[in-house]
Amino acid sequence: MSQKDSSGAKPRIVTCPGCGGGSVYSSSNPFRPFCGERCKNHDLGAWASESFRVASEAPPDDQQFGDPKLQ
């Protein structure tokens, strides 16, 4: 038997970014795109502890603003 959401359509299943398992991507899943609260909190904790970082091109420590020719 297939599950259907409130609109009668078959729910979209995506890969949970936390555990790699299946996750229902619909308004019935308050943790989407995660499969559950545990995976969502684990991801939030990784961001809070700065395990995930966005790369930046910061100037070297010995130059206040970097090379002006490159800007």
HELIX and SHEET records of a PDB file:
HELIX    1   1 GLU A   37  ALA A   48  1                                  12    
HELIX    2   2 PRO A   68  LEU A   70  5                                   3    
SHEET    1   A 2 ARG A  12  THR A  15  0                                        
SHEET    2   A 2 GLY A  22  TYR A  25 -1                                        
END                                                                             
